[in-house]
C-alpha cells in the first residue's frame, strides 16, 4: 500500500477525508487542491500588499518617494511629545504646613519669656545677662544690642514680642508661605527685614527685630508630590492622541527624513527593516482562517455542495479574483463598496445563497485587512453583501438583479450615513455627500458587473443559474418555439405540467424555477414525431392502431432519446436534460404491454421491453415533474373532472410510482408526497374548472339533440331556461 493510500485510509478512519473518491460524502483530492490554491493566492496577496508599501530609509536620508498612509494609525511619538509638553506646562502643587508657623510662634513666646526674666533680674550684672541671652538665643547679635533689649520695660518687651509675632505670621502665614528653596527663603527673610524696619525706628531694636525674626523664618510651603503627579497626569490625559489619517502624506519625495518620520513609518509598518518572516506568517494564518470559514460552512452545512468540483472551483475563483480586485482598488475609496456585493451576488446566483452570506463576511474581513483595519469599509461592504444575497436568492426575471443592485446601493447609503452620524461627520460638506452617492452607485455597479460576469462562469462549468433558467423559459427560445409550432398540444401539456411542478416544488422547499423550466422541456422529443402522441392528434386517426405493440412502444420511448439529442443540439444545460431523461424513469408502458399480451397470448412478451430506459428520478424536482406529467395527462381524460375524481387520480398515480420504486432515489418523503398530492389537486381543479357538470335531465336532452344532428330547437331553449335568461346564459356557458 502506498504512502498516500495509508494516509488516506487513516484520515478516512477518523472521519475527515475519504481519499477513495467514492460515496456522496467523500471529499475529493481536487477540492483540497482548490482550497490550498485559494489559501496560497490569498497569502500572496496579503504579503505582497504589505511588502509593496515598505520604504528603505534612515534618519538624514532624502525620501525617494512620497509615502501616503494606507490606513489610519496613532502617531505615538508625536503624542508622547505633546503630552510631555503638557506635563511641563502644568504648575507644581504646593501645600502650606501651618503647624510650623505655630511652632515658631511658640518659640517666640519662650524666647521673650527668657528675655523678660533676665531683664527683671537686676541683681545679676548686665554683662552676665547679655552673655546668657546671647548664648540662649543664638541669632548673632552683638552684646550691646542685647543690652538695649534687656533694658526695656516689660510693656516695651511685650510690644516687641507682638511685633515679632506679627512679622513671622505675616511672612510664613501668607497665601504662599515660605518655599523650601534658597530663593524662597531669601525672599521671606528679606520681607521680614522690611517689616522690622517698619515696626521699629530705633537702630538697635530694629536690628534685633530683624535678625530675631529672620532666624525664625523657615520653609513651610512644600511640594505636594502626589497631587502634582495627579495634576500632570490629568493634563497629559487631556491631550488627544495625534493620528495619522488614511490618505495623509507621511513623507514627501526629496524631504529629509527625521527621527519622527522614522517612528511614524514604524507605526505604519512601512519601514523596510530587512526580511521579516512575521508578516508572511501572519498573512498565511489570516488567509488560512478565511479559507477555513468557507470550507467549514460547506463541510458542516452543505456537504453535498462541497462534493461538486465545479461549485468549489467557482467559489475559489470568485473569492481570489475579488480579493485581487479589492487590493488593486483599495486606493480608490469611491469603489470600496463594490467588490463584496458583486462577489456575494455571483456566489448566490451560481452556487448557494448561504455560501453568499459566508462570502460576504469573509471578503469584508479581507477588505479590512487590506485597508489596514478600516472597519467602516468592512461594515458597509458586509451589509451591502447581505442585501445582495437576500435580493437575488429568489430570482424570477433577469431584471431582479438590477433591483438587487438598487437595494445594495440603498443599504450602502444608509449604513454610511449612520456611521457618519456616529462619528460626528459634517453632513453639510460636499465630500460626505459624494461618499454617500458613491455608496449608492456602487450597489448598482455591483449588479451590472454580476449580470455581465455570471455567463462567463455558468457556461464553462455547467452551472445553471436562475437567470439562465429565466432565459430558457422564454417562449421565443428556439427549442420551445419549435415545440410550439410542431407539437402545440405537447407545448400546452408541458406548460400545465410546469405550473403543477412549480407549485408542488415550492411547497416542499425545492427549486421551483428549475422544476418549471424542466417541465417545459421534458417532452421536447415529441416534436420529432408529434402525431404519434395523443397530445397532438386532436381527434385524428391514431397511427398506433395500425402498429404492432413493440413498434409503438419503441416510438413512444424514443421521445426521451430524441429529446436528449435535441437538447444537446440546442445546447440546453445538463440540469434540464435530466428532466428529459428521468421524467418517465423506468415506468412501464402498460397500454402497449397489455396489448402485446393480448395479441400474442402472453408468449415471449418481456416486461423489460416495454419499460423506459430511465434512469429513475435522481432529485425532488425531476420526480415531481414525473408525477405532474402523469397526473395532468390522466386528469385530462376524465369526463367529469371533479375535485374528488382528480384527487383519486393523483393519489393513485403517486401510489403506483411509489410501489414501482420510481421515487426511491429522489429523496422525497411520504409527508412531501402528501403535500405534492394536495397541491396537484388544487391546481388541476383550477385548470379543469371550466367544465360544467350539467344536471342529468340536461345531459339526456343534449344526447337526443345530437342524435337529430343539431343542438338547437327546443333543446337550446330548454338549456337556456336551466342556465338562466338570454342576458346571462352566455356568461354562464363560458365558465
Secondary structure, DSSP 8 states (H G I E B T S, - for coil): --HHHHHHHHHHHTTS--TT--STT---HHHHHHHHHHHHHHHHHHHHHHHHT-B---TT-B-SS-EE-SS-EE-HHHHHHHHHHHHHHS---EEE-HHHHHHHHHHHHHHHHHHHHHHH-TTS-HHHHHHHHHHHS-S---HHHHHHHHTS-HHHHHHHHHHHHHHHHHHHSSSS--BSSHHHHHHHHHHHHHHHHHH--SHHHHHHHHHHHHHH----EEE-HHHHHHHHHHHHHTS---EE-TT-EEE-TT-B--HHHHHHHHHHT-B--S--HHHHHHHHHHHHHHHHHHHHHHHHH-HHHHT-HHHHHHHHHHHHHHHHHHHHGGG-GGGTTTHHHHHHHHHHHHT-HHHHHHHHHHHHHHHHHHTTS-HHHHHHHHHHHHHHHHHHSS-SSTTHHHHHHHHHHHHHHHHHHHHHHHHT--TTSHHHHHHHHHHHHHHHHHHHHHHHHHHHHHTTTT---HHHHHHHT-TTSHHHHHHHHH-HHHHHHHHHHHHHHHHHHHHTTS-HHHHHHHHHHTTGGGGTSGGGSGGGTTTS--GGGGS-HHHHHHHHHHHHHHHHHHHHHTT--HHHHHHHHHSSTT-B-HHHHHHHHHHHTTTT--GGGGB-------SHHHHHHHHHHHHHHHHTT-SS--HHHHHHHHHHHHHHHHHTTTTTTTT--HHHHHHHHHHHHHHHHHHTTTS----HHHHHHHHHHHHTT-S-HHHHHHHHHHH--HHHHHHHHT-
